[in-house]
Amino acid sequence: QVLLVESGGGKVQAGGSLTLSCAATGIIFNRQAMRWYRQAPGKEREWVSSITSDNSAYYTESLKGRFTVARDNAKNTVYLQMNSLKPEDTGIYYCNTVSDTGSDYWGQGTQVTVFA
């Protein structure tokens, strides 16, 4: 059974930083591309970042330079370092992966609230 568990969310003042973690079980982690999405209140879920099995990182254009994705295959964990946070970064952040068979797995999400 695949399980993704996010952690690290919280409340932070604008300009601050947070690091999110997503611990994965039930998958061969080092073979999986991992993704971060977020959903702001009243908006659709949007893609934030991806990291491939060979550590290539990708970001939505508007977040480049502020967010950094990384993975630790020894810990089966993917991270999202978020700097210079803005109130518009508020939302629920989700971890995602898609298996070789096309099954789509999501974590339960972690809430990030950025206040001015």
Sequence and secondary structure as in RCSB ss.txt:
>XXXX:A:sequence
QVLLVESGGGKVQAGGSLTLSCAATGIIFNRQAMRWYRQAPGKEREWVSSITSDNSAYYTESLKGRFTVARDNAK
NTVYLQMNSLKPEDTGIYYCNTVSDTGSDYWGQGTQVTVFA
>XXXX:A:secstr
  EEEEE  EEEETT  EEEEEEEESS GGG  EEEEEE TTS  EEEEEE TT  EEE GGGBTTEEEEEETTT
TEEEEEE S  GGG EEEEEEEE TT  EEE   EEEEEE 
